[in-house]
Amino acid sequence: MKSRGERPPDGGYGWVVVTSAFFVMGLTAAVLKNFGIFFLDIQTHFGVLTSTTSWVTSTTIAMFHLGAPAASVLTLRFSQRVVIMIGGLLTSLGMLLASLDLSLPWLYVSMGILQGTGMSFSWIPANSMVSHYFARWRPIAYAIASSGECVFSIMFSPFFQWLMEMYTWQGALLIIAGLQLNLCVCGALMRPLESTWCPTQETKDSLVGDAAGLLPKRKIIFPLSLVRKPEFFLYIVFAIFAAAGFFIPPLFLVPFANSLGIDEYWPASILSVLALADLAGRLTCGWVANMRLLRNLQLLTMVATLLGVVLLLLPISDNYWAILFFASLYGFLFGCMVAIHVTSIVDIVSLEGFDSGLGLFMLFRSIGGFIGPPTAGWLVDQTEDYSNAFHFSGLCLISSALFVVLVDRLMQKRKAAEAEVHLNVPREDWESGAVL
């Protein structure tokens, strides 16, 4: 029987960890979501094409995903606290260097590579730390921590717009660099679990023994054998297509609104409403998924398809309120997808393969995140119409839903085959006289 000290505290200092993770989500993912506010100013400043400017955001998104394996390895080698603080330094340094305004390739390196890697190093360990502190209340803890992304997105949209008007985009990036330095403070608050709830020496010895036994199993972080599984391979293809369309709308919503003659704070407020709808979508879809009315993959298919349709219809908007309506629908459905597309991995590879599956999922998803925004930017340059960016995004998401349908069918066939095997075994034994 396990001793009391071996269980996560499920409270106490754990809520400080959740609060810290809340700020980590806000200072990483929420900042990335609001990069679109700087898009037009950077493009005008350097006098380049839309597709050329898009590479700044796509590089950040790609490094955010590609940095996940390194973040996991460093966490195993050191601790979540150390890796989050390293991430905070890299993130702040990236924005600081970007504010120097040396050249557009310089932004690829600073805002793209350094910022993206730093965000990954902070985001991954923060989520890991919450799971170490909570067992019974883990879903609630995760919900509170992840909501930081949405809450900060709502506040950052008008705040970043105000910073640009007061200090230009270069000064705004410098101030944001100072804000992101607080990631180091968040990391410092991530105390190792042992130092917080003070286990006995016997428990410490047990933990050391357990760690020694677990480490060899975690050396192979991303076993490629999972890709050979047809269901998971198709789910990775879904991830690539979905990511290609995922990150386009927040980047082009503000420029699209400006092209319609909507000026100043109104376009930035669209991103705030989008973030609020995102939060509502996450909570609602999580609740619906808990009710088990539909399979996760069925729910994901519906949400991805609806999201694609909304994006195809968004360009018909000709005023602020129409854009706000479609942006709200997009934000809500986006939040629904975020709530279930990662947890669906468990249905495909089982809980034992979840960590490895999530790593591969993040790694391959970076392909879509890297090529999506530049492709949309190229379409805008060729046609001089922002509508094509949303059309491309919508088609990518509808295409991704088709692969989820294939995954769900394969999963159902496999379960049916397994059930038939289980039913036939007793019958064969009975026919052979083994069962009386």
PEFENGI-V867278 format. One record per backbone hydrogen bond with DSSP energy under -0.5 kcal/mol. CO is the residue of the C=O (numbers start at 0). NH is the residue of the N-H. E is the energy in kcal/mol with one decimal. If there is no record, write none. Layout:
# PEFENGI-V867278
co/nh/e
CO/NH/E
CO/NH/E
This chain:
# PEFENGI-V867278
co/nh/e
2/5/-1.2
3/6/-1.1
10/13/-2.6
11/14/-1.6
12/15/-0.9
12/16/-1.6
13/17/-2.2
14/18/-2.1
15/19/-2.5
16/20/-2.6
17/21/-2.3
18/22/-1.8
19/23/-2.0
20/24/-2.5
21/25/-1.6
22/26/-2.5
23/27/-0.7
24/27/-0.5
24/28/-0.6
24/29/-1.6
27/31/-2.1
28/32/-2.1
29/33/-0.9
30/33/-0.7
31/34/-1.4
33/36/-1.4
34/37/-1.5
35/38/-0.8
35/39/-0.5
37/41/-2.3
38/42/-2.5
39/43/-2.8
40/44/-2.4
41/45/-2.0
42/46/-1.4
42/47/-1.3
48/52/-1.9
49/53/-2.0
50/54/-0.7
51/54/-0.8
52/55/-1.7
52/56/-0.6
53/57/-2.4
54/58/-2.0
55/59/-1.7
56/60/-2.6
57/61/-2.4
58/62/-2.5
59/63/-2.1
60/64/-1.5
61/65/-3.1
62/66/-2.1
64/67/-1.3
65/69/-0.5
66/70/-2.5
67/71/-2.2
68/72/-2.2
69/73/-2.6
70/74/-2.0
71/75/-1.9
72/76/-2.1
73/77/-2.9
78/82/-2.1
79/83/-2.6
80/84/-1.9
81/85/-2.2
82/86/-2.6
83/87/-2.3
84/88/-2.0
85/89/-2.4
86/90/-2.7
87/91/-2.4
88/92/-2.4
89/93/-2.3
90/94/-1.8
91/95/-2.3
92/96/-2.6
93/97/-1.8
94/98/-1.7
96/99/-1.0
97/100/-1.5
102/106/-1.1
103/106/-0.6
103/107/-1.6
104/108/-1.6
105/109/-2.8
106/110/-0.9
106/111/-1.7
107/112/-1.7
108/113/-2.6
109/114/-2.1
111/115/-1.6
112/116/-2.4
113/117/-2.5
114/118/-2.4
115/119/-2.0
116/120/-2.4
117/121/-1.3
118/122/-2.9
119/123/-2.1
121/125/-1.3
122/126/-1.7
123/127/-1.8
124/128/-2.5
125/129/-1.5
126/130/-1.3
127/131/-1.1
128/132/-1.2
129/133/-1.1
132/9/-2.0
134/137/-1.0
136/140/-2.5
137/141/-2.8
138/142/-2.2
139/143/-2.4
140/144/-2.4
141/145/-2.9
142/146/-1.4
144/147/-1.4
145/148/-1.4
145/149/-0.6
146/150/-2.7
147/151/-2.3
148/152/-1.3
149/153/-1.9
150/154/-1.5
151/155/-3.0
152/156/-1.5
153/157/-0.6
154/158/-1.4
155/159/-3.4
156/160/-1.6
157/161/-2.3
158/162/-2.3
159/163/-2.2
160/164/-1.8
161/165/-2.0
162/166/-3.1
163/167/-1.8
166/170/-1.2
167/171/-2.2
168/172/-2.1
169/173/-1.6
170/174/-2.1
171/175/-2.4
172/176/-2.0
173/177/-1.4
174/178/-2.0
175/179/-2.7
176/180/-0.9
178/181/-1.7
179/182/-2.0
180/183/-1.6
180/184/-0.5
181/185/-2.2
182/186/-2.4
183/187/-2.1
184/188/-1.4
185/189/-0.5
186/189/-1.2
188/190/-2.2
191/194/-0.6
191/195/-0.7
192/195/-1.0
192/196/-1.9
193/197/-1.2
199/203/-2.6
200/204/-2.7
201/205/-2.0
202/206/-2.8
203/207/-2.7
204/208/-2.3
205/209/-2.6
206/210/-2.8
207/211/-2.3
208/212/-1.6
209/213/-1.8
210/214/-2.5
211/215/-0.6
213/216/-0.8
213/217/-1.1
214/217/-1.0
214/218/-0.5
215/218/-0.8
218/220/-1.3
222/225/-1.7
223/226/-1.1
223/227/-0.6
224/227/-0.7
225/228/-1.4
227/229/-0.6
228/232/-2.6
229/233/-2.4
230/234/-1.6
231/235/-2.0
232/236/-1.8
233/237/-2.2
234/238/-2.1
235/239/-2.0
236/240/-2.2
237/241/-3.0
238/242/-2.4
239/243/-1.7
240/244/-1.2
241/245/-2.2
242/246/-1.1
244/247/-0.8
244/248/-0.7
246/250/-0.6
247/250/-0.7
247/251/-1.8
248/252/-2.0
251/255/-2.3
252/256/-2.4
253/257/-2.5
254/258/-2.0
255/259/-0.8
256/259/-0.8
256/261/-2.0
257/260/-1.8
260/262/-0.7
262/265/-1.3
263/267/-0.6
264/268/-2.0
265/269/-1.0
266/269/-0.7
266/270/-0.8
267/271/-1.1
268/272/-2.2
269/273/-2.4
270/274/-2.1
271/275/-1.9
272/276/-2.5
273/277/-2.2
274/278/-2.0
275/279/-1.9
276/280/-2.4
277/281/-2.2
278/282/-2.0
279/283/-2.5
280/284/-2.6
281/285/-1.9
282/286/-1.7
283/287/-2.5
284/288/-2.9
285/289/-1.6
286/290/-1.0
287/290/-0.6
287/291/-0.6
287/292/-0.7
288/291/-1.0
294/298/-2.5
295/299/-2.6
296/300/-2.0
297/301/-2.0
298/302/-2.4
299/303/-2.6
300/304/-2.1
301/305/-2.4
302/306/-2.5
303/307/-2.1
304/308/-2.2
305/309/-2.5
306/310/-1.9
307/311/-1.8
308/312/-1.7
309/313/-1.6
310/314/-0.6
312/315/-2.0
313/316/-2.1
318/322/-2.0
319/323/-2.5
320/324/-2.0
321/325/-2.2
322/326/-2.8
323/327/-2.0
324/328/-1.9
325/329/-2.7
326/330/-2.7
327/331/-2.4
328/332/-2.5
329/333/-2.6
330/334/-2.3
331/335/-1.8
332/336/-2.2
333/337/-2.4
334/338/-1.8
335/339/-1.0
336/339/-0.7
336/340/-2.7
337/341/-0.5
339/343/-1.5
341/344/-1.6
342/345/-1.0
342/346/-0.6
343/347/-1.0
344/347/-0.6
344/348/-2.7
345/349/-1.8
348/352/-0.7
349/352/-0.5
350/353/-1.1
352/356/-2.7
353/357/-3.2
354/358/-1.9
355/359/-2.2
356/360/-2.5
357/361/-2.7
358/362/-2.2
359/363/-2.6
360/364/-2.0
361/365/-1.0
363/366/-1.4
363/367/-0.7
364/368/-2.0
365/369/-1.8
366/370/-1.9
367/371/-2.2
368/372/-0.5
370/374/-1.8
371/375/-2.4
372/376/-2.6
373/377/-2.5
374/378/-2.1
375/379/-2.0
376/50/-0.6
376/380/-2.3
377/381/-2.3
378/382/-2.0
379/383/-2.6
384/387/-1.1
385/388/-1.0
385/389/-1.1
386/390/-2.2
387/391/-2.4
388/392/-2.0
389/393/-2.6
390/394/-2.3
391/395/-2.0
392/396/-1.9
393/397/-2.2
394/398/-2.3
395/399/-2.0
396/400/-1.6
397/401/-1.0
398/402/-1.0
399/403/-1.3
400/404/-1.9
401/405/-1.7
402/406/-2.3
403/407/-2.7
404/408/-2.2
405/409/-2.3
406/410/-2.4
407/411/-2.3
408/412/-2.4
409/413/-2.3
410/414/-2.4
411/415/-2.3
412/416/-2.3
413/417/-2.3
414/418/-2.4
415/419/-2.1
416/420/-1.9
417/421/-2.0
418/422/-1.9
419/423/-2.1
420/424/-1.7
421/425/-0.8
422/426/-0.9
423/427/-2.6
424/428/-2.1
425/429/-2.3
426/430/-2.5
427/431/-1.7
428/433/-2.8
428/434/-1.0
429/432/-1.0
433/435/-0.5
